[in-house]
Amino acid sequence: MIYYYNGDSRTHSIYEIRNRHTNRSYIGQTVEPRNRWSGHKNSLVCGVHKNRFLQADYNKCLTVLEHDNFLEFHIIERLPDSTQQERNQRELY
């Protein structure tokens, strides 16, 4: 699993988890990108991620590829002075 972000660790952000093997994406928001990525990784590895589609995709690719380097974490947009409503709208967009 690959983490692509070297910016401020406490900035409201919209992020993407992309599966390079299937080209599917999961979009979310966070204030702490590195911690959020760690949470996703741990949930996926333990088989308890709350997004069943992401978990199923991870499990299938892990079985086929026999490694987990097919997932990438990217910050799509930084929103340092945004409201929760603004972040929700940008996440949906």
C-alpha positions as a printed NumPy array, in Angstrom:
array([[  0.   ,   0.   ,   0.   ],
       [  1.419,   3.334,  -1.048],
       [  0.961,   6.706,   0.662],
       [  1.444,   9.78 ,  -1.546],
       [  1.313,  12.926,   0.561],
       [  4.052,  14.997,   2.126],
       [  2.046,  18.045,   3.128],
       [  0.72 ,  19.357,   6.417],
       [ -0.445,  16.464,   8.564],
       [ -3.316,  18.489,  10.102],
       [ -5.135,  19.976,   7.115],
       [ -8.742,  19.26 ,   6.172],
       [ -8.457,  17.3  ,   2.948],
       [-10.398,  15.266,   0.428],
       [ -8.57 ,  12.047,  -0.379],
       [ -8.75 ,   9.116,  -2.754],
       [ -7.793,   5.5  ,  -2.235],
       [ -7.183,   4.118,  -5.714],
       [ -6.842,   0.475,  -6.627],
       [ -4.284,   0.441,  -9.449],
       [ -5.259,  -3.09 , -10.422],
       [ -9.016,  -2.435, -10.919],
       [ -8.892,   1.381, -11.266],
       [-11.651,   1.731,  -8.641],
       [-11.598,   4.592,  -6.133],
       [-12.82 ,   5.357,  -2.634],
       [-13.234,   9.052,  -1.794],
       [-13.254,  10.434,   1.747],
       [-12.316,  13.407,   3.905],
       [-10.02 ,  13.821,   6.858],
       [ -8.16 ,  16.327,   8.98 ],
       [ -5.198,  13.972,   9.52 ],
       [ -4.312,  12.212,   6.242],
       [ -1.571,   9.944,   7.585],
       [ -3.72 ,   8.715,  10.491],
       [ -6.722,   8.187,   8.224],
       [ -4.638,   6.108,   5.812],
       [ -3.358,   4.007,   8.717],
       [ -6.935,   3.398,   9.842],
       [ -7.985,   2.285,   6.368],
       [ -4.976,  -0.022,   6.031],
       [ -5.552,  -1.651,   9.411],
       [ -9.253,  -2.21 ,   8.714],
       [ -8.55 ,  -3.729,   5.315],
       [ -5.791,  -6.029,   6.56 ],
       [ -8.005,  -7.202,   9.448],
       [-10.956,  -7.707,   7.077],
       [-13.279,  -5.312,   8.92 ],
       [-13.407,  -2.193,   6.714],
       [-16.853,  -0.593,   6.967],
       [-17.055,  -0.076,   3.188],
       [-17.874,  -3.593,   2.015],
       [-17.055,  -2.796,  -1.616],
       [-13.547,  -1.581,  -0.793],
       [-13.011,  -4.583,   1.484],
       [-14.193,  -7.058,  -1.157],
       [-12.037,  -5.39 ,  -3.821],
       [ -9.019,  -5.498,  -1.504],
       [ -9.581,  -9.172,  -0.635],
       [ -9.975, -10.201,  -4.269],
       [ -6.886,  -8.32 ,  -5.459],
       [ -4.825,  -9.575,  -2.533],
       [ -5.729, -13.15 ,  -3.49 ],
       [ -4.957, -12.623,  -7.177],
       [ -1.787, -10.531,  -6.822],
       [ -0.495, -11.955,  -3.517],
       [  0.673,  -8.502,  -2.346],
       [ -1.051,  -5.27 ,  -1.32 ],
       [  0.92 ,  -2.676,  -3.292],
       [ -2.058,  -2.099,  -5.587],
       [ -3.638,   0.503,  -3.265],
       [ -2.577,   4.171,  -3.341],
       [ -3.608,   7.036,  -1.064],
       [ -3.73 ,  10.504,  -2.672],
       [ -4.825,  13.912,  -1.427],
       [ -7.155,  15.315,  -4.081],
       [ -7.838,  18.69 ,  -2.508],
       [ -6.735,  20.571,   0.594],
       [ -9.424,  22.653,   2.321],
       [ -7.695,  24.328,   5.292],
       [-10.345,  26.928,   6.206],
       [-13.465,  25.041,   5.156],
       [-16.658,  24.231,   7.029],
       [-18.   ,  20.704,   7.434],
       [-20.736,  21.496,   4.909],
       [-18.173,  22.684,   2.343],
       [-16.085,  19.547,   2.836],
       [-19.146,  17.334,   2.463],
       [-20.004,  19.058,  -0.825],
       [-16.462,  18.722,  -2.165],
       [-16.32 ,  15.042,  -1.166],
       [-19.538,  14.364,  -3.094],
       [-18.296,  16.316,  -6.105]])
